[in-house]
Amino acid sequence: MDEVHAVFESILDWSSFSVRIREDQLERIPEILKSITPTQVHKMQRHLTQVWHRFGYQTGDLMQAQARRYALLADQSHPFAESDLSHGYPIQRVQKYPVQDDAFSTIMQWLNSRIPATR
């Protein structure tokens, strides 16, 4: 992307789960997206499942309580039966929110990685 830095790019490999398009290529977005193979899409989806939690907040009692309520609702009204999600499919239901690496934790890791640049 044209001299644009993505959030946390020093600790996350954005190219493994996203498509970055330069400004001068905007007219070609449909062509660029159609050129991505299903295999590449599945690989990017698998990588996204490893980092999605870094963009949500789970720190604190209120957020954890809300996540538990959401998980209960999701269990009661999930549109897919367990058999609908094959074992090899890249997107699977989340059983537990990975509290240790939420957005707050990621911000702290990113700030820590920037300490040498401030001295």
C-alpha atoms as an extended CHARMM CRD file, in Angstrom:
* protein
*
       119  EXT
         1         1  MET       CA              0.0000000000        0.0000000000        0.0000000000  PROA      1               0.0000000000
         2         2  ASP       CA              1.2560000000        3.4540000000       -0.8860000000  PROA      2               0.0000000000
         3         3  GLU       CA              3.4460000000        4.3050000000        2.1060000000  PROA      3               0.0000000000
         4         4  VAL       CA              0.5950000000        3.3000000000        4.4330000000  PROA      4               0.0000000000
         5         5  HSD       CA              1.5130000000        1.2380000000        7.4360000000  PROA      5               0.0000000000
         6         6  ALA       CA             -1.0690000000       -1.2110000000        8.7150000000  PROA      6               0.0000000000
         7         7  VAL       CA             -1.6940000000       -1.3780000000       12.4230000000  PROA      7               0.0000000000
         8         8  PHE       CA              0.6330000000       -3.8560000000       14.1800000000  PROA      8               0.0000000000
         9         9  GLU       CA              2.4880000000       -4.6080000000       10.9320000000  PROA      9               0.0000000000
        10        10  SER       CA              5.7260000000       -4.9210000000       12.8680000000  PROA      10              0.0000000000
        11        11  ILE       CA              4.3080000000       -7.9310000000       14.7550000000  PROA      11              0.0000000000
        12        12  LEU       CA              1.6780000000       -9.3250000000       12.3340000000  PROA      12              0.0000000000
        13        13  ASP       CA              2.3080000000      -10.6490000000        8.8420000000  PROA      13              0.0000000000
        14        14  TRP       CA             -0.5620000000       -8.8890000000        7.0640000000  PROA      14              0.0000000000
        15        15  SER       CA              0.2400000000      -10.4840000000        3.7090000000  PROA      15              0.0000000000
        16        16  SER       CA             -0.5860000000      -13.9030000000        5.1690000000  PROA      16              0.0000000000
        17        17  PHE       CA             -4.2540000000      -12.9980000000        5.7770000000  PROA      17              0.0000000000
        18        18  SER       CA             -5.0700000000       -9.9180000000        3.6830000000  PROA      18              0.0000000000
        19        19  VAL       CA             -4.7890000000       -8.4420000000        0.2160000000  PROA      19              0.0000000000
        20        20  ARG       CA             -3.0700000000       -5.0840000000        0.0060000000  PROA      20              0.0000000000
        21        21  ILE       CA             -3.7530000000       -3.0160000000       -3.0840000000  PROA      21              0.0000000000
        22        22  ARG       CA             -1.8450000000        0.0900000000       -4.1200000000  PROA      22              0.0000000000
        23        23  GLU       CA             -3.8250000000        3.2430000000       -4.8250000000  PROA      23              0.0000000000
        24        24  ASP       CA             -2.8710000000        3.2190000000       -8.5020000000  PROA      24              0.0000000000
        25        25  GLN       CA             -4.3530000000       -0.3030000000       -8.7840000000  PROA      25              0.0000000000
        26        26  LEU       CA             -7.8220000000        0.5170000000       -7.4030000000  PROA      26              0.0000000000
        27        27  GLU       CA             -9.4930000000        0.2230000000      -10.8090000000  PROA      27              0.0000000000
        28        28  ARG       CA             -8.2070000000       -3.3500000000      -11.0000000000  PROA      28              0.0000000000
        29        29  ILE       CA             -9.7080000000       -4.5690000000       -7.7030000000  PROA      29              0.0000000000
        30        30  PRO       CA            -12.1370000000       -7.0420000000       -9.3340000000  PROA      30              0.0000000000
        31        31  GLU       CA             -9.3620000000       -8.4510000000      -11.5190000000  PROA      31              0.0000000000
        32        32  ILE       CA             -6.9440000000       -8.6790000000       -8.5870000000  PROA      32              0.0000000000
        33        33  LEU       CA             -9.4830000000      -10.4370000000       -6.3720000000  PROA      33              0.0000000000
        34        34  LYS       CA            -10.5270000000      -12.8710000000       -9.1180000000  PROA      34              0.0000000000
        35        35  SER       CA             -6.8720000000      -13.8200000000       -9.5870000000  PROA      35              0.0000000000
        36        36  ILE       CA             -6.6660000000      -15.1890000000       -6.0380000000  PROA      36              0.0000000000
        37        37  THR       CA             -7.0470000000      -18.9450000000       -6.1690000000  PROA      37              0.0000000000
        38        38  PRO       CA             -9.3570000000      -20.8570000000       -3.7980000000  PROA      38              0.0000000000
        39        39  THR       CA             -6.2620000000      -22.4550000000       -2.2810000000  PROA      39              0.0000000000
        40        40  GLN       CA             -4.8180000000      -19.0170000000       -1.5060000000  PROA      40              0.0000000000
        41        41  VAL       CA             -8.1510000000      -17.9020000000       -0.0220000000  PROA      41              0.0000000000
        42        42  HSD       CA             -8.2760000000      -20.9580000000        2.2670000000  PROA      42              0.0000000000
        43        43  LYS       CA             -4.6750000000      -20.3780000000        3.3270000000  PROA      43              0.0000000000
        44        44  MET       CA             -5.4210000000      -16.7280000000        4.1350000000  PROA      44              0.0000000000
        45        45  GLN       CA             -8.5540000000      -17.7710000000        6.0540000000  PROA      45              0.0000000000
        46        46  ARG       CA             -6.4940000000      -20.2170000000        8.1160000000  PROA      46              0.0000000000
        47        47  HSD       CA             -3.9820000000      -17.4670000000        8.9180000000  PROA      47              0.0000000000
        48        48  LEU       CA             -6.8110000000      -15.0830000000        9.7930000000  PROA      48              0.0000000000
        49        49  THR       CA             -8.0910000000      -17.6000000000       12.3480000000  PROA      49              0.0000000000
        50        50  GLN       CA             -4.7100000000      -17.2810000000       14.0570000000  PROA      50              0.0000000000
        51        51  VAL       CA             -4.8160000000      -13.4690000000       14.4090000000  PROA      51              0.0000000000
        52        52  TRP       CA             -8.4850000000      -12.3660000000       14.5120000000  PROA      52              0.0000000000
        53        53  HSD       CA             -8.4990000000      -12.1520000000       18.3070000000  PROA      53              0.0000000000
        54        54  ARG       CA             -5.7960000000       -9.4610000000       18.1900000000  PROA      54              0.0000000000
        55        55  PHE       CA             -8.4130000000       -7.0060000000       16.8840000000  PROA      55              0.0000000000
        56        56  GLY       CA            -10.9940000000       -7.5020000000       19.6480000000  PROA      56              0.0000000000
        57        57  TYR       CA            -10.9560000000       -6.4890000000       23.2930000000  PROA      57              0.0000000000
        58        58  GLN       CA            -11.4380000000       -9.1770000000       25.9040000000  PROA      58              0.0000000000
        59        59  THR       CA             -9.4750000000       -7.6660000000       28.7870000000  PROA      59              0.0000000000
        60        60  GLY       CA            -11.4970000000       -6.8580000000       31.8770000000  PROA      60              0.0000000000
        61        61  ASP       CA            -14.4420000000       -8.3710000000       33.7270000000  PROA      61              0.0000000000
        62        62  LEU       CA            -17.1420000000       -6.5940000000       31.6940000000  PROA      62              0.0000000000
        63        63  MET       CA            -15.7250000000       -7.7260000000       28.3550000000  PROA      63              0.0000000000
        64        64  GLN       CA            -15.2620000000      -11.3060000000       29.5570000000  PROA      64              0.0000000000
        65        65  ALA       CA            -18.8570000000      -11.4100000000       30.8320000000  PROA      65              0.0000000000
        66        66  GLN       CA            -20.1210000000      -10.0950000000       27.4790000000  PROA      66              0.0000000000
        67        67  ALA       CA            -18.0570000000      -12.6880000000       25.5960000000  PROA      67              0.0000000000
        68        68  ARG       CA            -19.5350000000      -15.4700000000       27.7550000000  PROA      68              0.0000000000
        69        69  ARG       CA            -23.0710000000      -14.1860000000       27.0400000000  PROA      69              0.0000000000
        70        70  TYR       CA            -22.2920000000      -14.0380000000       23.3150000000  PROA      70              0.0000000000
        71        71  ALA       CA            -20.8660000000      -17.5670000000       23.3700000000  PROA      71              0.0000000000
        72        72  LEU       CA            -24.0580000000      -18.8690000000       25.0180000000  PROA      72              0.0000000000
        73        73  LEU       CA            -26.2150000000      -17.1530000000       22.3880000000  PROA      73              0.0000000000
        74        74  ALA       CA            -24.0240000000      -18.4800000000       19.6010000000  PROA      74              0.0000000000
        75        75  ASP       CA            -24.3560000000      -22.0270000000       20.9400000000  PROA      75              0.0000000000
        76        76  GLN       CA            -28.1510000000      -21.7350000000       21.0150000000  PROA      76              0.0000000000
        77        77  SER       CA            -28.6690000000      -20.1740000000       17.5870000000  PROA      77              0.0000000000
        78        78  HSD       CA            -25.6570000000      -21.0680000000       15.4700000000  PROA      78              0.0000000000
        79        79  PRO       CA            -26.7670000000      -21.4620000000       11.8330000000  PROA      79              0.0000000000
        80        80  PHE       CA            -24.5040000000      -24.4570000000       11.1950000000  PROA      80              0.0000000000
        81        81  ALA       CA            -24.8460000000      -27.8430000000       12.7420000000  PROA      81              0.0000000000
        82        82  GLU       CA            -21.6160000000      -29.4330000000       13.9210000000  PROA      82              0.0000000000
        83        83  SER       CA            -21.7000000000      -31.7980000000       10.9430000000  PROA      83              0.0000000000
        84        84  ASP       CA            -21.8550000000      -28.8400000000        8.5240000000  PROA      84              0.0000000000
        85        85  LEU       CA            -18.3200000000      -27.7390000000        9.3970000000  PROA      85              0.0000000000
        86        86  SER       CA            -15.9240000000      -30.3380000000        8.1070000000  PROA      86              0.0000000000
        87        87  HSD       CA            -12.7800000000      -30.9950000000       10.1190000000  PROA      87              0.0000000000
        88        88  GLY       CA            -10.4920000000      -29.6240000000        7.3940000000  PROA      88              0.0000000000
        89        89  TYR       CA            -12.4870000000      -26.4450000000        6.7610000000  PROA      89              0.0000000000
        90        90  PRO       CA            -10.3680000000      -23.3780000000        7.6340000000  PROA      90              0.0000000000
        91        91  ILE       CA            -13.0930000000      -21.6100000000        9.6260000000  PROA      91              0.0000000000
        92        92  GLN       CA            -14.2400000000      -23.4040000000       12.7720000000  PROA      92              0.0000000000
        93        93  ARG       CA            -16.4140000000      -22.3590000000       15.6740000000  PROA      93              0.0000000000
        94        94  VAL       CA            -14.5320000000      -20.6720000000       18.4820000000  PROA      94              0.0000000000
        95        95  GLN       CA            -14.8760000000      -22.4840000000       21.7760000000  PROA      95              0.0000000000
        96        96  LYS       CA            -12.9320000000      -20.0310000000       23.9480000000  PROA      96              0.0000000000
        97        97  TYR       CA            -11.7540000000      -16.4750000000       23.4000000000  PROA      97              0.0000000000
        98        98  PRO       CA             -7.9230000000      -16.3350000000       23.5990000000  PROA      98              0.0000000000
        99        99  VAL       CA             -7.7840000000      -13.6830000000       26.3190000000  PROA      99              0.0000000000
       100       100  GLN       CA             -3.9960000000      -13.5670000000       26.4690000000  PROA      100             0.0000000000
       101       101  ASP       CA             -3.6950000000      -11.9910000000       22.9970000000  PROA      101             0.0000000000
       102       102  ASP       CA             -6.5750000000       -9.5550000000       22.6440000000  PROA      102             0.0000000000
       103       103  ALA       CA             -6.2700000000       -6.0490000000       21.1570000000  PROA      103             0.0000000000
       104       104  PHE       CA             -4.9740000000       -4.5450000000       24.4230000000  PROA      104             0.0000000000
       105       105  SER       CA             -2.2500000000       -7.1750000000       24.7000000000  PROA      105             0.0000000000
       106       106  THR       CA             -1.3430000000       -6.6660000000       21.0420000000  PROA      106             0.0000000000
       107       107  ILE       CA             -1.0510000000       -2.9000000000       21.5420000000  PROA      107             0.0000000000
       108       108  MET       CA              1.2640000000       -3.4850000000       24.5090000000  PROA      108             0.0000000000
       109       109  GLN       CA              3.4010000000       -5.8970000000       22.4550000000  PROA      109             0.0000000000
       110       110  TRP       CA              3.5410000000       -3.4170000000       19.5820000000  PROA      110             0.0000000000
       111       111  LEU       CA              4.5280000000       -0.5440000000       21.9010000000  PROA      111             0.0000000000
       112       112  ASN       CA              7.1920000000       -2.7270000000       23.4930000000  PROA      112             0.0000000000
       113       113  SER       CA              8.5980000000       -3.5200000000       20.0340000000  PROA      113             0.0000000000
       114       114  ARG       CA              8.8850000000        0.2330000000       19.3700000000  PROA      114             0.0000000000
       115       115  ILE       CA             10.9110000000        1.0980000000       22.5050000000  PROA      115             0.0000000000
       116       116  PRO       CA             14.3120000000        0.9100000000       20.7480000000  PROA      116             0.0000000000
       117       117  ALA       CA             13.0210000000        3.3150000000       18.0760000000  PROA      117             0.0000000000
       118       118  THR       CA             12.2800000000        5.9490000000       20.7320000000  PROA      118             0.0000000000
       119       119  ARG       CA             15.7840000000        6.1470000000       22.1600000000  PROA      119             0.0000000000
